[in-house]
Amino acid sequence: MDKTLLPYRPCAGVMLLNREGRVFVGQRLDSMLEAWQMPQGGIDPGEAPIDAAVRELREETGIAADKVRLVAELPDELLYDLPDDMIGRIWKGKWRGQRQRWFLFAFEGTDADIDIVTPEPEFRAWRWSDPADLPSMIVPFKRSLYEAVLAGFADHLRR
């Protein structure tokens, strides 16, 4: 299959910063890799990217909209391609990768507001991590995307 014929899946991603300037990451349930990722997920037809970001955050972490404050939004979509061996195995073979809109939120709640045991759980574990560690924690095919997210939000991240 020629993956260049497939479209990118529209998606929203969330960088969630706690008061200490650390970022929420979760370990996916559907992967036994030691990879950690930020919350993200598909944008439904007709849904605004910001609304998808807030919905995905709630669905994946249990965090309610009133516990976060929008800090910044990347102006452009970021793209990534799936490795060739994954095309056709996930998303019913409909997508070659994702085109993502990224949002930076300040977390104004407490760790008690986080519950990854949701109706459709995505994560088996979660933790707060240093932003600089994110590229080394994600699956390799998303590393450059995470580097771009960090660069885009650099002015808002504590050094």
C-alpha positions as a printed NumPy array, in Angstrom:
array([[  0.   ,   0.   ,   0.   ],
       [  1.288,   3.464,  -0.906],
       [  0.907,   5.42 ,   2.319],
       [  1.184,   8.735,   0.468],
       [ -2.35 ,   8.092,  -0.786],
       [ -3.705,   8.027,   2.771],
       [ -4.73 ,  11.198,   4.635],
       [ -3.525,  12.337,   8.04 ],
       [ -5.881,  11.854,  10.997],
       [ -6.923,  15.215,  12.517],
       [ -5.885,  15.259,  16.146],
       [ -5.479,  17.531,  19.159],
       [ -2.607,  17.249,  21.631],
       [ -2.29 ,  18.604,  25.152],
       [  0.818,  19.657,  27.024],
       [ -0.403,  19.92 ,  30.613],
       [  1.92 ,  21.804,  32.978],
       [  1.632,  21.582,  36.746],
       [  2.593,  24.37 ,  39.138],
       [  6.185,  23.069,  39.265],
       [  6.531,  23.342,  35.479],
       [  6.392,  19.574,  34.956],
       [  4.376,  17.904,  32.184],
       [  1.747,  15.156,  32.473],
       [  2.658,  11.954,  30.611],
       [  0.974,   8.583,  30.512],
       [  1.987,   5.082,  29.479],
       [ -0.419,   3.698,  26.894],
       [ -2.428,   0.611,  27.812],
       [ -2.186,  -0.785,  24.264],
       [  1.606,  -0.797,  24.204],
       [  4.121,  -2.672,  26.279],
       [  6.83 ,  -0.197,  25.303],
       [  8.323,   1.928,  28.043],
       [  7.192,   4.971,  26.067],
       [  5.322,   7.825,  27.725],
       [  3.16 ,  10.353,  25.894],
       [  1.111,  13.472,  26.439],
       [ -2.69 ,  13.26 ,  26.093],
       [ -3.902,  13.447,  22.5  ],
       [ -6.668,  12.148,  20.313],
       [ -8.83 ,  12.568,  17.282],
       [-10.851,  15.631,  16.411],
       [-14.428,  14.669,  15.62 ],
       [-16.062,  16.028,  12.432],
       [-17.273,  19.573,  13.11 ],
       [-15.457,  19.759,  16.464],
       [-13.163,  22.713,  17.172],
       [ -9.571,  21.625,  17.94 ],
       [ -9.627,  23.332,  21.364],
       [-12.833,  21.477,  22.264],
       [-11.248,  18.189,  21.168],
       [ -8.211,  18.932,  23.342],
       [-10.349,  19.543,  26.442],
       [-12.491,  16.46 ,  25.695],
       [ -9.473,  14.201,  25.129],
       [ -7.861,  15.471,  28.329],
       [-11.02 ,  14.584,  30.276],
       [-11.42 ,  11.202,  28.543],
       [ -7.793,  10.171,  29.116],
       [ -7.016,  11.716,  32.518],
       [-10.357,  12.425,  34.19 ],
       [ -9.352,  16.098,  34.479],
       [-12.354,  18.426,  34.229],
       [-12.264,  21.571,  32.082],
       [-12.476,  23.814,  35.155],
       [ -9.121,  22.449,  36.4  ],
       [ -7.144,  23.769,  33.414],
       [ -6.38 ,  27.162,  31.891],
       [ -5.304,  27.666,  28.276],
       [ -1.823,  29.206,  28.139],
       [ -0.894,  28.886,  24.459],
       [ -1.695,  27.175,  21.176],
       [  0.748,  26.31 ,  18.429],
       [ -0.218,  28.303,  15.323],
       [  0.419,  25.462,  12.868],
       [ -0.44 ,  21.79 ,  12.699],
       [  2.372,  19.321,  13.287],
       [  2.5  ,  16.12 ,  11.244],
       [  3.918,  12.696,  11.878],
       [  3.899,   9.528,   9.799],
       [  3.392,   6.073,  11.222],
       [  6.203,   3.589,  10.62 ],
       [  5.415,   1.487,   7.535],
       [  4.842,  -1.658,   9.613],
       [  2.07 ,   0.076,  11.596],
       [  0.073,   1.377,   8.626],
       [ -2.969,  -0.812,   8.218],
       [ -2.672,  -2.178,  11.766],
       [ -4.087,   0.824,  13.623],
       [ -6.987,   3.161,  12.867],
       [ -8.409,   0.482,  10.529],
       [ -5.78 ,   1.421,   7.928],
       [ -7.487,   4.754,   7.148],
       [ -4.588,   7.102,   8.053],
       [ -0.877,   7.462,   7.306],
       [ -0.237,   9.384,  10.517],
       [ -1.635,  12.385,  12.325],
       [ -1.886,  16.123,  11.826],
       [ -2.019,  17.572,  15.276],
       [ -3.047,  20.888,  16.818],
       [ -1.22 ,  21.394,  20.126],
       [ -2.419,  23.276,  23.193],
       [ -0.554,  24.193,  26.374],
       [ -2.694,  24.167,  29.511],
       [ -1.815,  25.107,  33.082],
       [ -3.123,  22.493,  35.518],
       [ -4.863,  24.284,  38.373],
       [ -6.059,  21.201,  40.203],
       [ -4.302,  18.662,  42.394],
       [ -3.086,  15.152,  41.679],
       [ -6.33 ,  13.94 ,  43.281],
       [ -8.174,  15.42 ,  40.267],
       [ -6.382,  12.968,  37.954],
       [ -7.986,   9.571,  37.378],
       [ -6.735,   7.493,  34.451],
       [ -9.285,   4.756,  35.231],
       [-11.809,   6.281,  32.851],
       [-14.729,   4.631,  30.975],
       [-12.35 ,   3.984,  28.036],
       [ -8.909,   3.993,  29.653],
       [ -5.864,   4.799,  27.517],
       [ -3.091,   4.887,  30.121],
       [ -1.822,   2.239,  32.56 ],
       [  0.365,   4.677,  34.51 ],
       [  1.016,   8.418,  34.667],
       [  3.56 ,  10.83 ,  36.116],
       [  4.869,  14.392,  35.966],
       [  8.057,  14.779,  33.917],
       [ 10.58 ,  17.441,  33.09 ],
       [  9.731,  18.957,  29.683],
       [ 13.303,  18.405,  28.454],
       [ 12.887,  14.631,  28.991],
       [  9.839,  14.308,  26.709],
       [ 11.626,  13.534,  23.402],
       [ 13.536,  10.64 ,  24.968],
       [ 10.356,   9.209,  26.525],
       [  8.133,   9.058,  23.437],
       [  8.135,   6.373,  20.748],
       [ 10.944,   7.163,  18.271],
       [  8.65 ,   8.005,  15.345],
       [  7.097,  10.878,  17.358],
       [ 10.389,  12.268,  18.708],
       [ 10.752,  15.122,  16.197],
       [  7.101,  16.065,  16.755],
       [  7.702,  16.337,  20.512],
       [ 10.816,  18.42 ,  19.853],
       [  8.665,  20.768,  17.736],
       [  6.032,  21.015,  20.504],
       [  8.752,  21.884,  23.032],
       [ 10.24 ,  24.483,  20.689],
       [  6.81 ,  25.996,  20.039],
       [  5.996,  26.328,  23.74 ],
       [  9.555,  27.164,  24.863],
       [  8.675,  30.716,  25.955],
       [  6.121,  29.304,  28.395],
       [  8.253,  26.532,  29.903],
       [ 10.43 ,  27.127,  32.935],
       [ 14.115,  26.689,  32.229]])
